[in-house]
Amino acid sequence: MNSDVNGAAQAAPGKPADGHWEREVLEKLVFATLQEQRAHRRWGIFFKLFSLLIVLFGLWAYFDFSIGGSDMETLGRHTALIDIDGAIEAEGGGSAAVVIPALNKAFSDAGSVAVVLHINSPGGSPVQAGMIVDEIVRLRKGYPAKPLYVVVDEMCASGGYYIAAGADKIYVNKASVVGSIGVLMDGFGFAGVMEKVGVERRLLTAGDNKGFMDPFTPLSEKHKAYAQSMLNEIHQQFIQVVRTGRGKRLKETPEMFSGLFWSGAKAVEMGLADGFGTVDTVARDIIKAEDIVDYTQHEGLPERVLKKFGAAMGAGAFKSALGSAKPVFR
């Protein structure tokens, strides 16, 4: 009896006798592990629900926009407005993917008596501008009684004017910037710098011209001539679009297609524009339909989020193939 009491007395305070403390430590470790697993599962469920909400929100926004667009067909007599603001690029408000659906809705709506393109653009992609012009030509043939007017804001240059040339009439402000009928391809060359600092460019290609316009390789006369011929070809396409669209209104000069740009007042004198006006004055005085309905497609947050990574990857692949050099209406 005394020996048991003495043994208990000798046990350290707070520590279970007979090795029971190891069991407590193991129990605490197991309990902590279970808690961590539960927390991990909770976070996993949270992120899955969050991802599902994003997808559902994107679908809701898409269908809500589609339904809203169909409601516009019930509107009465009005002027249809489409904004093109910024560069003509594959992404953004100036892309064919955004402008063309808006054009189709505006022309097909029974209540719209005319369509106004409100342009404020310095130019951009010949491909995107060409796709928009082709659709304008098709729609004007399909709806011959529904005119298309362009109203220029600050600027309608290069690719912006390429699109404007397809309209029935172009209205500007006296101080607007109009023209720049030309094409460019720009980039940088670092071959001399690399030679000076002793850096060697190791470029392996399958195909004699695969390294065309590589910024770290000297530009050969052959490649320079080829690039120039391609620019000349696209330039002629631009000129033909302007001549076809403007017809006898053009007062051609040697500088008209040189890439220069002019004020709105000068553009009217040269036949590049037809007169002065704003969206409101054109709707009121020319179209005689003061009620203006905006058909511009504006991308919401879900669309931008869903496109972000795909667009970045596509742009990266294109830049890897051609560097910064590509034909541009600017």
ABEGO torsion letter per residue (X at the ends): XAAAAAAAAABBBGBBBGGAAAAAAAAAAAAAAAAAAAAAAAAAAAAAAAAAAAAAAAAAAAAAAAAAAAAAAABBBBBBBBBBBEBBBABEAABAAAAAAAAAAAAABAABABBBBBBBBAEEBAAAAAAAAAAAAAAAAABAABBBBBBBBABBBEAAAAAAAABABBBBBAABBBEGBBBBBBEBBAAAAAAAAGBBBBBBBBEAAAABGBAABBBBAAAAAAAAAAAAAAAAAAAAAAAAAAEAABBBBAAAAAGBBBBAAAAAAAGABAEBEBAAAAAAAAAGBABBBBABBBBBAAAAAAAAAAAAAAAAAAAAAAEABBBBBX
